Amino acid sequence: MTRIERRFAELSQAGRKAFVAYIMAGDPDRDTSAAVLKGLPDAGVDVIELGIPFTDPMADGPTIQAAGQRALEAGMTLAGVLDMVREFRRGDDITPIVLMGYYNPIHAMGVDRFLDAAKDAGADGLIVVDLPPEEDEELCLPAQAAGLNFIRLATPTTDDARLPKVLQNTSGFVYYVSITGITGAAAAQAADVAPEVARIKTGTNLPVVVGFGIRTPEAAREIASVADGAVVGSAIVKLIGEGRNPEEVLAFVAGLAGGAHRA
């Protein structure tokens, strides 16, 4: 059982919903990013998504694109991201970490080398947004063989014909993208999300967490109430981009986590 699977089993047993937080590794610099990362569990974060900066983040909105650019300019690399995970694990061997990004940096490192390094560092799962199910042999299946969950995204445009393919080799949890378009765009609506979560659950026993368009504790509560958890990324990254210190960022995260946990 991976840390991700264990965490969701514990939450289910306790009757609680998950709060998942995304930050970009190395944004705005390594030390600040590491301080935020280290503080996320105490702020109530159940699962951490750690972004891998990339030069062409086509699925991301302006907020996360800018975060990736700041991280790259500060010298963050894929190897540096794994070093951050390794450093985090020295103080926390429980909280799951999902690495989220694009395939190019992984391909450049080499899949086998990357998977060995990610597992050794203490990563638990991967979200690679530009690898469709048709490319599962490229990374998804090797990752799962290495003991890493491979988390797939479903969207409002994932119809009933496509959904089984999306769910086929997914593990850990399913990430439902609540709105069409790029990250940080519109606001998520629980009334729209609820039937989609129910539809996904007809095809899988995995937890379904919902992200995109969640900016407030109340929104986190509303979305988590119709799913297994809520994900917030852009709203957190926006504060970091404004130059807020780690304490301010973590206080904001704690409010969002409190909202999700009240669901």
HUNOR-V142135 format. One record per pair of residues at least 6 apart in sequence whose ideal C-beta (glycine too) atoms are under 7 Angstrom apart, sorted by the first residue. I is the first residue (numbers start at 1). J is the second residue. Records with the same first field share a line. If there is no record, write none. Layout:
I: J ; J
This chain:
2: 124 ; 147 ; 149 ; 172
3: 94 ; 96 ; 124
4: 47 ; 96 ; 124 ; 125 ; 149 ; 172 ; 173
5: 172
7: 46 ; 47 ; 96
8: 18 ; 173 ; 207
11: 17 ; 18 ; 46
16: 261
17: 224 ; 228 ; 229 ; 260 ; 261 ; 263
18: 46 ; 47 ; 207 ; 209 ; 228 ; 229
19: 44 ; 45 ; 46 ; 220 ; 229 ; 230 ; 256 ; 257 ; 260 ; 261
20: 46 ; 47 ; 49 ; 209 ; 229 ; 230 ; 231
21: 40 ; 45 ; 48 ; 49 ; 232 ; 236 ; 253
22: 49 ; 51 ; 100 ; 231 ; 233 ; 236
23: 33 ; 36 ; 37 ; 50 ; 51 ; 236 ; 237 ; 240
24: 51 ; 53 ; 64 ; 67 ; 68 ; 71 ; 237
25: 33 ; 50 ; 51 ; 52 ; 53 ; 71 ; 76 ; 81 ; 84
26: 33 ; 53 ; 71 ; 74 ; 76 ; 80
27: 33 ; 67 ; 70 ; 71 ; 237 ; 240
28: 70 ; 74 ; 240
29: 74
30: 74 ; 76 ; 80
32: 246
34: 84 ; 87
35: 246
36: 240 ; 246 ; 249 ; 250
37: 48 ; 50 ; 84 ; 88
38: 88 ; 91
39: 246 ; 250
40: 48 ; 253
41: 92 ; 95
43: 250 ; 253 ; 254 ; 257
44: 254 ; 257 ; 258 ; 261
45: 253 ; 257
47: 96 ; 98
48: 95 ; 96 ; 97 ; 98
49: 98 ; 100 ; 127 ; 233
50: 81 ; 85 ; 97 ; 99 ; 100
51: 64 ; 68 ; 100 ; 101
52: 78 ; 81 ; 99 ; 100 ; 101 ; 105
53: 68 ; 71 ; 72 ; 76
54: 68 ; 101 ; 102 ; 104 ; 105
55: 72
57: 64 ; 65 ; 68 ; 102
59: 129 ; 182 ; 183
60: 182 ; 183
61: 182 ; 183 ; 184 ; 185 ; 234
63: 184 ; 234 ; 237 ; 238 ; 241
64: 183 ; 184 ; 233 ; 234 ; 237
66: 241
67: 237 ; 240 ; 241
78: 105 ; 109
81: 99
82: 117 ; 118 ; 121
85: 97 ; 121 ; 122 ; 123
86: 121 ; 122
88: 97
89: 122
96: 124 ; 125
97: 122 ; 123 ; 124
98: 124 ; 125 ; 126 ; 127 ; 151
99: 118 ; 123 ; 126
100: 127
101: 128
102: 128 ; 129 ; 130
103: 128 ; 130 ; 131 ; 139
106: 114 ; 139
111: 139 ; 142
115: 142 ; 143 ; 146 ; 148
118: 148
119: 146 ; 147 ; 148
123: 148
124: 148 ; 149
125: 148 ; 149 ; 150 ; 151 ; 172
126: 143 ; 148 ; 150 ; 151
127: 151 ; 153 ; 175
128: 139
129: 153
131: 138 ; 139 ; 140
133: 165 ; 166 ; 168 ; 169
136: 169
140: 150 ; 169
141: 169
143: 150
144: 150 ; 169 ; 171
149: 171 ; 172
150: 169 ; 170 ; 171
151: 170 ; 172 ; 173 ; 175
152: 166 ; 170 ; 174
153: 175 ; 177
154: 163 ; 166 ; 174 ; 176 ; 177 ; 200
155: 177 ; 180
156: 180 ; 196
157: 180
158: 166
163: 200 ; 203
164: 203
167: 174 ; 203 ; 204
170: 206
173: 206 ; 207 ; 208 ; 209
174: 200 ; 204 ; 206 ; 208
175: 209 ; 211 ; 231
176: 196 ; 197 ; 200 ; 208 ; 210 ; 227
177: 211 ; 212
178: 188 ; 193 ; 210 ; 211 ; 212 ; 213
179: 185 ; 186 ; 188 ; 212 ; 213
183: 212 ; 233 ; 234
184: 234
185: 213
186: 213
187: 213 ; 219
188: 210 ; 212 ; 213 ; 214 ; 219 ; 223
190: 222 ; 223 ; 225 ; 226
193: 210 ; 223 ; 226 ; 227
194: 226
197: 208 ; 210 ; 226 ; 227
200: 208
201: 208
207: 228 ; 229
208: 227 ; 228
209: 227 ; 228 ; 229 ; 230 ; 231
210: 223 ; 227 ; 230 ; 231
211: 231 ; 233
214: 220 ; 223 ; 230 ; 232
215: 235
217: 255 ; 256 ; 258 ; 259
218: 259
220: 230 ; 232 ; 256 ; 259 ; 260
221: 259 ; 260 ; 262 ; 263
223: 230
224: 230 ; 260 ; 263
225: 263
229: 260
230: 260
232: 256
236: 249 ; 252 ; 253
239: 248 ; 249 ; 252
240: 249
